[in-house]
Amino acid sequence: MRRKTLKSKINKALTLLFSAGLIGITSSQAVAQSIATQGNTNSSYTNSQTDLNKNSLENIHPSLKNLKINGVWYISYMNGKGKDVGGNSGDGIQRSKFVIKRGYLRFTKGIKPWLNAHVTFDVTQVKDAGSNLDGSIAVRIKYLFGKFKFPDFGFFTKPSLEVGLVHFPWLDFEEHINFYRCQDTMFTERNGLFNSADLGLTFFALLGGEISKDYQKKVNSHYPGKYGSIALGIYNGAGYHGSEKNNNKPIEGRITIRPFPNILPGLQISYFGILGKGNNATNPDWRVNLLFLSYENQYLTTTGQYYWGKGNFKGVDENNKDGYSFFLELKLYAFNPDVKVSLIGRYDYFDPNKDQKNDENKRYILGIAYHLDKPHKNMILLDYDHVHYEDPTKKDDNRIQLTLQLKF
């Protein structure tokens, strides 16, 4: 009787500790197993341990059911001159610093089979000269939305709708082809045309079912529409860290076609467009047109894009602009699994005002990534980034950077 009472008390204590978050389920199992191996191996204890596992997940913390938690961190050391190390474009001043470039913590809760709730927290460094908060690392919300999942209909597969602080139609797509966002932002965002999230609505769907499971396993499982995918939305237009300054609601859309899914599954052709006004009380025109060609296989990924448009999301000008960018990743790990390395290169050309001469810039990026486990997940990236300005009053920017990317 004393032994049963003791076991019951231990069970209750383990349950309370788990409930309070002081131990995890693995710890409670380890304690229970330790006691069991010391002679407490009768069936009543085994049954109570099973009940503990079940109750801990479903009854003690029912809110944890269907909850997913993950994170993405970029931690860098950089040394160089110009804007990308915290200065101004072409200032020629040498700087070096350690920096947290990304600190995502993401929570997704399944409420119904057709409804999820999602929030992503990120970090930013406060810029408030004269305040004791200047330079502090602050947490802010990057995404916060409800996601409605609909049944397949017609040519649309896995259609869904995000409502709230949602993904833009473009950047999440590109960043799941060029997986090196830890180096820095993509071409269009790097040149201030738009960013990756805003308040509004985004509809997503794959086209014509899904590409083969073999391709998804060996090459890329993101946006796996057999014939492509689409994304369409309407937004405030201010981006995730801006306040709305006019009544205009830009419309944005992406259509991606995979023309030869059975012969060249890695080939995709995309168009992305924005029609609206910049986020300014004067309602300046904001137009984006982007053509994007990408090809992926086990051994390499390459992309090319051409942009033309007017203004930007902040509404600071109405200049006619254009530019183009090329990206290449060579996956050396695909040739030899013991060589967990990728080589990357990128070239950007951008003209911020087609009616003005000598204001273009050219960017050159070279990098080598060491994959700590699965490719593009946890890795260390060493890269060199050089910007040449046609403006004779600006010196070239350059930066060498070492980044640790962690994903869990």
Secondary structure, DSSP 4 states (H G I P E B T S, - for coil): -HHHHHHHHHHHHHHHHHHTTSS-HHHHHHHHHHHHHTT---HHHHHHHHHHHHHIIIIISGGGTTEEEEEEEEEEEEEEESGGGTS-TT---EEEEEEEEEEEEEEEEEEETTEEEEEEEEEEE---TTSTTTT-EEEEEEEEEEEEE---BTTEEEEEEEEEEEE-SSHHHHTTTS--TTT---HHHHTTS--SEEEEEEEEEEESSB--HHHHHHT--SS-BSSEEEEEEEE-SS-TTS---SS---EEEEEEE-S-TTT-TTEEEEEEEEEEE-SSTT--EEEEEEEEEEEE-SSEEEEEEEEEEES-TT-S---EEEEEEEEEEEEHHHH-TT--EEEEEEEEEEES-TTSSS--EEEEEEEEEEESSSTTSSEEEEEEEEEEESSTTSPPEEEEEEEEEEE-
